[in-house]
Amino acid sequence: MAEIYIQSPVGITLIEGGAEGVSKISVLDDDKLVPSHDIPHELADAAKQLEEYFEGKRTGFDFKLNPQGTDFQKKVWKALLEIPFGKTMSYQDLSIKLGDVKAIRAVASANGKNPLWIVVPCHRVIGSDGSLTGYAGGLWRKKWLLEHENPVKQQSLF
């Protein structure tokens, strides 16, 4: 298992994984960490694709994933992958999509345990009223990511 750190506009990002795929991507609030100079082959695609995402050149990811979790968590994370770039979905709508509107708390919990920050887009899940709720990386990062994916374009007056 290898790990690297890359710089992102919202903080240092940890990427962990091996030959089986990337198992963890998270943002860290440790300003003492520095980006890695040597990138292992098995993490090179993930690092490159995340950099392209932050540069606005990528809207999806295609490197191999290997998240660790329960079957239910993996089911929720798979559903998150279906939320299109630039779009959002409520926790309630996600619960309905997964077949049980009453499972909203379990769905929210699984969403919060997502080990693959940005790639499995848990930041695209919002409250039913459109509010930015519950984000492990901090609500300011959730807001930044949503604005990055769907920037407000100035309309022409003429």
Helices and strands as residue ranges (DSSP letters): E 2-8, E 11-18, E 21-28, H 41-54, H 71-80, E 89-90, H 91-97, G 101-103, H 104-112, G 122-124, E 125-126, H 139-149
